[in-house]
Amino acid sequence: MLNFSARTVETLVDLVENKLSYLDITDRDDRAEMKLLQRALTELRGRATMAPPSADLAIHAHH
């Protein structure tokens, strides 16, 4: 299992939410993509609580 920082998980959640908001369901393939994205979003949100703190924030705090 890959480990991502909290910031990375947050970014991925935003990207999936954006894709879902623009998805136009016109056929079975679109519906399958929507379900896949919804599952990914659920998984990412579950990881958000387990993700380590972002290294990006620590780097910017020192500059």
N, CA, C and O of each residue as an XYZ file, in Angstrom:
252
protein
N       0.841     -1.178      0.000
C       0.000      0.000      0.000
C       0.889      1.244      0.000
O       1.856      1.323      0.758
N       0.562      2.194     -0.836
C       1.331      3.432     -0.925
C       0.958      4.383      0.197
O      -0.190      4.428      0.640
N       1.946      5.142      0.647
C       1.690      6.168      1.641
C       1.790      7.529      0.986
O       2.777      7.837      0.318
N       0.769      8.339      1.178
C       0.753      9.694      0.660
C       0.615     10.663      1.817
O       0.025     10.328      2.844
N       1.154     11.860      1.657
C       0.989     12.885      2.681
C      -0.471     13.343      2.690
O      -1.210     13.130      1.729
N      -0.862     13.965      3.780
C      -2.229     14.480      3.888
C      -2.517     15.475      2.767
O      -3.625     15.491      2.231
N      -1.556     16.290      2.411
C      -1.729     17.287      1.350
C      -1.950     16.611     -0.005
O      -2.788     17.052     -0.792
N      -1.211     15.557     -0.271
C      -1.381     14.828     -1.526
C      -2.753     14.188     -1.594
O      -3.410     14.249     -2.633
N      -3.200     13.575     -0.507
C      -4.528     12.962     -0.482
C      -5.595     14.033     -0.710
O      -6.549     13.809     -1.453
N      -5.437     15.190     -0.075
C      -6.387     16.288     -0.250
C      -6.444     16.740     -1.713
O      -7.523     17.011     -2.241
N      -5.295     16.818     -2.355
C      -5.234     17.207     -3.766
C      -5.925     16.168     -4.646
O      -6.668     16.523     -5.561
N      -5.684     14.904     -4.375
C      -6.324     13.838     -5.149
C      -7.840     13.848     -4.966
O      -8.583     13.641     -5.925
N      -8.296     14.087     -3.745
C      -9.735     14.194     -3.484
C     -10.325     15.329     -4.312
O     -11.372     15.166     -4.938
N      -9.655     16.478     -4.315
C     -10.139     17.614     -5.109
C     -10.228     17.269     -6.589
O     -11.208     17.614     -7.249
N      -9.213     16.592     -7.114
C      -9.213     16.217     -8.526
C     -10.351     15.261     -8.865
O     -11.020     15.424     -9.885
N     -10.569     14.268     -8.013
C     -11.652     13.307     -8.264
C     -13.005     14.006     -8.167
O     -13.891     13.757     -8.985
N     -13.170     14.885     -7.168
C     -14.435     15.622     -7.036
C     -14.690     16.486     -8.267
O     -15.819     16.569     -8.750
N     -13.635     17.129     -8.775
C     -13.787     17.949     -9.983
C     -14.196     17.098    -11.174
O     -15.091     17.472    -11.931
N     -13.547     15.964    -11.339
C     -13.881     15.083    -12.469
C     -15.331     14.615    -12.365
O     -16.048     14.583    -13.365
N     -15.763     14.252    -11.154
C     -17.147     13.825    -10.964
C     -18.133     14.943    -11.298
O     -19.193     14.693    -11.873
N     -17.783     16.162    -10.939
C     -18.710     17.274    -11.180
C     -18.865     17.580    -12.671
O     -19.898     18.103    -13.089
N     -17.850     17.262    -13.474
C     -17.908     17.522    -14.905
C     -18.310     16.314    -15.740
O     -18.473     16.422    -16.955
N     -18.468     15.184    -15.101
C     -18.796     13.953    -15.822
C     -20.230     14.014    -16.342
O     -21.168     14.286    -15.593
N     -20.375     13.760    -17.620
C     -21.689     13.756    -18.264
C     -22.059     12.301    -18.551
O     -21.464     11.657    -19.415
N     -23.035     11.800    -17.824
C     -23.421     10.400    -17.947
C     -24.345     10.235    -19.147
O     -25.498     10.667    -19.124
N     -23.819      9.601    -20.198
C     -24.631      9.378    -21.394
C     -24.760      7.908    -21.770
O     -25.623      7.537    -22.566
N     -23.895      7.070    -21.192
C     -23.965      5.651    -21.526
C     -23.425      4.800    -20.377
O     -23.052      5.317    -19.324
N     -23.391      3.515    -20.597
C     -22.964      2.559    -19.581
C     -21.503      2.773    -19.164
O     -21.162      2.629    -17.990
N     -20.652      3.115    -20.123
C     -19.243      3.356    -19.811
C     -19.082      4.567    -18.889
O     -18.262      4.548    -17.970
N     -19.862      5.613    -19.137
C     -19.814      6.792    -18.276
C     -20.268      6.453    -16.862
O     -19.687      6.927    -15.885
N     -21.308      5.630    -16.757
C     -21.810      5.223    -15.440
C     -20.756      4.392    -14.710
O     -20.570      4.546    -13.503
N     -20.073      3.521    -15.432
C     -19.010      2.711    -14.828
C     -17.866      3.607    -14.343
O     -17.310      3.378    -13.269
N     -17.517      4.622    -15.131
C     -16.470      5.559    -14.717
C     -16.894      6.324    -13.466
O     -16.086      6.548    -12.565
N     -18.166      6.725    -13.415
C     -18.671      7.442    -12.253
C     -18.557      6.576    -10.990
O     -18.127      7.051     -9.939
N     -18.943      5.321    -11.106
C     -18.865      4.416     -9.954
C     -17.421      4.200     -9.518
O     -17.129      4.149     -8.324
N     -16.518      4.073    -10.490
C     -15.104      3.921    -10.176
C     -14.572      5.152     -9.448
O     -13.847      5.025     -8.461
N     -14.927      6.336     -9.926
C     -14.492      7.577     -9.288
C     -15.082      7.722     -7.885
O     -14.406      8.201     -6.975
N     -16.336      7.312     -7.707
C     -16.953      7.377     -6.383
C     -16.244      6.444     -5.403
O     -16.035      6.799     -4.242
N     -15.875      5.250     -5.872
C     -15.125      4.323     -5.006
C     -13.754      4.889     -4.665
O     -13.293      4.780     -3.529
N     -13.110      5.493     -5.653
C     -11.800      6.104     -5.417
C     -11.916      7.225     -4.392
O     -11.060      7.360     -3.519
N     -12.968      8.024     -4.495
C     -13.178      9.124     -3.562
C     -13.398      8.594     -2.143
O     -12.861      9.147     -1.183
N     -14.170      7.547     -2.012
C     -14.392      6.930     -0.702
C     -13.086      6.427     -0.112
O     -12.811      6.628      1.071
N     -12.281      5.771     -0.942
C     -10.993      5.258     -0.472
C     -10.046      6.394     -0.082
O      -9.375      6.329      0.948
N     -10.000      7.422     -0.907
C      -9.125      8.562     -0.598
C      -9.551      9.256      0.692
O      -8.704      9.636      1.500
N     -10.846      9.423      0.888
C     -11.322     10.065      2.113
C     -10.981      9.230      3.335
O     -10.708      9.774      4.405
N     -10.995      7.916      3.183
C     -10.588      7.038      4.273
C      -9.115      7.178      4.585
O      -8.709      7.093      5.744
N      -8.310      7.391      3.552
C      -6.860      7.574      3.740
C      -6.524      8.939      4.327
O      -5.487      9.107      4.969
N      -7.403      9.909      4.106
C      -7.125     11.266      4.578
C      -6.930     11.274      6.086
O      -6.139     12.063      6.602
N      -7.629     10.419      6.790
C      -7.497     10.377      8.246
C      -6.251      9.615      8.673
O      -5.787      9.763      9.804
N      -5.700      8.790      7.763
C      -4.526      7.980      8.095
C      -3.236      8.556      7.514
O      -2.151      8.068      7.827
N      -3.339      9.581      6.679
C      -2.162     10.104      5.983
C      -1.218     10.816      6.943
O      -1.662     11.500      7.865
N       0.093     10.651      6.722
C       1.061     11.372      7.542
C       1.005     12.858      7.237
O       0.543     13.248      6.165
N       1.467     13.697      8.157
C       1.481     15.142      7.897
C       2.275     15.453      6.636
O       3.184     14.712      6.262
N       1.932     16.527      6.004
C       2.573     16.905      4.748
C       3.973     17.438      4.981
O       4.185     18.308      5.826
N       4.919     16.917      4.233
C       6.287     17.416      4.291
C       6.353     18.809      3.672
O       7.218     19.607      4.033
N       5.437     19.107      2.732
C       5.416     20.420      2.091
C       5.262     21.528      3.126
O       5.923     22.563      3.038
N       4.398     21.312      4.096
C       4.148     22.337      5.099
C       5.374     22.575      5.959
O       5.673     23.715      6.314
N       6.082     21.512      6.294
C       7.279     21.648      7.114
C       8.371     22.401      6.356
O       9.098     23.199      6.948
N       8.489     22.157      5.077
C       9.508     22.832      4.276
C       9.194     24.329      4.181
O      10.088     25.159      4.341
N       7.932     24.674      3.922
C       7.554     26.080      3.794
C       7.625     26.807      5.132
O       7.850     28.017      5.160
N       7.441     26.110      6.218
C       7.483     26.750      7.534
C       8.885     27.223      7.876
O       9.041     28.167      8.652
N       9.911     26.590      7.316
C      11.291     26.942      7.630
C      11.835     28.072      6.768
O      12.927     28.568      7.043
N      11.104     28.503      5.725
C      11.606     29.535      4.811
C      11.023     30.873      5.108
O      11.342     31.850      4.431
